[in-house]
Amino acid sequence: MGQVNLSKLNQSIILKYSETPALDPYAVSGRMSLALLEDLAATAAICGRG
């Protein structure tokens, strides 16, 4: 599992995949979750693996 660097997180990415600024992982599909993770990786928001 990776860790997201919240200081590098752009809220517009969350809003792209969620109706509210607070991401509810149970309200989105698996495909949307994967797309969100790919966007986070592309913007270097994922800073490490656990």
N, C-alpha and C positions, 0 to 999 in steps of 0.2 A: 504494500500500500504506500502511496506517496503522500507527501505533505505539501500543502499549498502555502506559499508565502503571501500572507494577507496584505503586506505592504505593496506588492506588485499586482494585486488583484484589481482588475478594472471592472467596476460594477456593471458596465454595459454588457460584458460577457455573461454575467449572471442573468441580466434582464433579457438577453437573447434567448435563453432557455427556460426561463421561469416568469410567471406572471407578476411576481412580487420580488423585491430585492432580497428577501430571505429564501434561499433555495430549499425546496422540500424534495428530497430525492425520491420519495414515494409517489410524487405527483407527476413525474416525468417517465417516459419510456426508457427502455434500455438503450435504444438507438440514440435518444437525446442525451442520455448520460455519457455515452461514448463520445459523442460529438463535443460535449462540454469538456471532457477530459483532453481530447485532442486540441481544443482551443487553448486550454490552460497550459498544455505542454508547449504549444507553438509560441505562446507569449512569455515563456519562462516563469510562469507563476508556480509551477511545480518545482520545488527546490530540493527534494530528496526522497529517498525511499526508506520505508520503515520495515 
